[in-house]
Amino acid sequence: HDLLPLDCLRRGEWAEVAEVDGEAGWVCRLAELGLRVGCRLRMLQPGCPCLVQLDGSRLSLRPEACQILVRPVAVA
């Protein structure tokens, strides 16, 4: 699969984070919250801000703060 910006995911779609770029402080904060390269997330509510499920947590994100690129994955 090609990489997509996080905000291109549709509701209910799963993806693996491939890249997180932006200001170092934001990238570090997202990593502390569990959003880092290699993690899987599910889009709960597209838009701005978007709502994603990450492990047992939900995060509300504004993708313009950082560029988050994802690779959609099929979940059996």
ZIFEN-V206736 format. One record per backbone hydrogen bond with DSSP energy under -1.0 kcal/mol. CO is the residue of the C=O (numbers start at 1). NH is the residue of the N-H. Records with the same first field share a line. If there is no record, write none. Layout:
CO = NH  NH
This chain:
4 = 70
5 = 8
6 = 9
10 = 13
13 = 43
14 = 73
15 = 41
16 = 71
17 = 38
19 = 69
21 = 67
23 = 27
24 = 28
25 = 29
26 = 30
27 = 31
28 = 32
29 = 33
30 = 35
31 = 34
34 = 36
36 = 39
39 = 17
41 = 15
42 = 53
43 = 12
45 = 51
50 = 61
51 = 44  45
52 = 59
53 = 42
54 = 57
57 = 54
59 = 52
61 = 50
62 = 65
67 = 21
68 = 6
69 = 18  19
70 = 4
71 = 16
